[in-house]
Amino acid sequence: MHVPPIFIRKTQGVEFNMKGISKLSLAVALAGYGLSAAAAVEDAGHLTLGAFEVTPELRTAIGYDDNVYRDGNTVGLKEKGSFVYNINPSVEFKAQKGLSTYALTLDVNDKRFSAESDANFTDYALLGDVHQEFNSRNRLDLGFDLGVYHDEGSTINGATDKDAPEYTRKQADIKYGFGSMEAKARFDVFASINDQDYDKKNGSYEGRSRKTTEFGTTVFYKVMPKTSALVEVKKRDLEYDKRSGDTAKPGYEITSYLVGLEWEATAKTTGYAKIGRRHRSADAKGVDSENFTGWEVGVSYMPVDHSVFQLSTTRDYGLESDNPANADFTKGTSTTLSWMHSWTDRISTNAGYTYTDEEVQRSAQTIKDRDINTFKLGADWKLRRNLTLSLNYEHSKRDEDRKVSTVSEDGYSRNVYMLTAELAL
C-alpha cells in the first residue's frame, strides 16, 4: 500500500538552526500513522453554497513551550521558554458526486510566543484534495498545497537573527489506481513534487531552497481473500540550491525496491509490510553510492470498536540533508506506537511514543549517532456537537554522540503543554 507523501512544514538548512523532530522520524508519516494534536469536532456542520458544503472552523490554543528553539547549546537560544498562543481559522469547500469527493481549504495559522517575539509567525495556505472514482477499476487521487510557511523552532542566523525562516511552498501529488479492489491483480502509479523557495532578508536567503520529487509504482496480487502480495519500485530526488561556500554539491537520489504484503487478517487487524533494498547516490563528488536494507511497516489493531493500537516502523535515508553545505545525510530507523481510546461518547485519550535511531554521514563516513525519544499524551472532551477541548503534553529528548572531533554534539530536551479549543459552525 502506498500512502501519498505527506510534506511536513518543518525543514532544515545549514544557514539556520533547525533542531526539531528528526527528518527520519518524519518518514513515519509516510507509513500513514501519527497522533493528532487535537481531535476534530464530532459533527462540524456546514453551510450550503451551490454544490459545495462550506465548513468554517476555528482552532485556538494556549500553552507553554520550555525550549522554543529546540536548542541545548547555543548562547542566546539555549532552553528559551515561553507561553504560546495559537489561532488557526480555516474554511473548507467540499463537494461529492457518488464516491468521488472534491475539497478546497483556506487555512491561516498564527502562532505567538510571549517571551520570544522573534519566533512569531503567520502561515497562509490553499489546500486541495480530489478523489475521483471513474469506475470500479479506475481511481485518481490529487492533492496540492500552495502557501507561505515558516520553519517553527528554527532561526535565520542563530541568536543574531532569531526570526523564523519564511518560504513559499508549491506541493502536489497524484496517484492513479487501476484494477478493481476485488480483482486478482491491480496497480498504483504515483508521483509528487515539493518545491520550497525561501525569502530574502537583507540580501541573503533566510534558508536553503530545495525541491523534492518522487515517483514510482506498486503492483498488488491477491494471494488470499484478504491478503495481497506487493512489489514496489520508487525513486526520490532531492535538490538544493548551490551556494558559493559549499564544500560539496548538496542533494542525492534514493531508489527503493520493496516487496511485501498488505492484509486485513480480521475485522480487528489490518496492516502492510514492505522490505527491500534502498540505493543512494549523492550529487557530491567523491561520495560513493551505497545501499542498505530498508522497510516500511504499519499495523492497526482494534480490540474493541472504541479503542485502536497502531504500530509503524520505517528504515530509510533521511527525507532531507542534515547539512546541505557538506552534503551530510542521515539513515536509520524510526518506530512509533500509539493508542487511542474513547472512554465515553464525549471523552477520549491518546498516547504515543516514537524512538528514532539514526546515523549522520558525510562522504559515507558516520560523523555522529543520534537518538530521539518523543512521548505524547492527550485527552479530548467533546463539550458539544461542534466544540472539542483538548489537553496535550509532548516530551522530546535528542541525544547525539559525535564520531569525529570536527563536528559538535547537538542534543536538547523539550516539553510542550497545550490547551486547545476547536469550534465549527
Secondary structure, 3 states (H helix, E strand, C coil): CCCCCCCCCCCCCCCCCCCCCCHHHHHHHHHCCCCCCCCCCCCCCCEEECCEEEEEEEEEEEEEECCCCCCCCCCCCCCCCEEEEEEEEEEEEEEEECCEEEEEEEEEEEEEECCCHHHCEEEEEEEEEEEEEEECCEEEEEEEEEEEEECCCCCCECCCECCCCEEEEEEEEEEEEECCCCCCEEEEEEEEEEEEEECEECCEECCCCEEEEEEEEEEEEEEECCEEEEEEEEEEEEEECCCCCCCCCCEEEEEEEEEEEEECCCCCEEEEEEEEEEEEEECCCCCCCEEEEEEEEEEEEEEECCEEEEEEEEEEECCCCCEHHHCEEEEEEEEEEEEEEECCCCEEEEEEEEEEEEEEEECCEEEEEEEEEEEEEEEEEEEECCEEEEEEEEEEEEEEEECCCCCCCCCEEEEEEEEEEEEEC
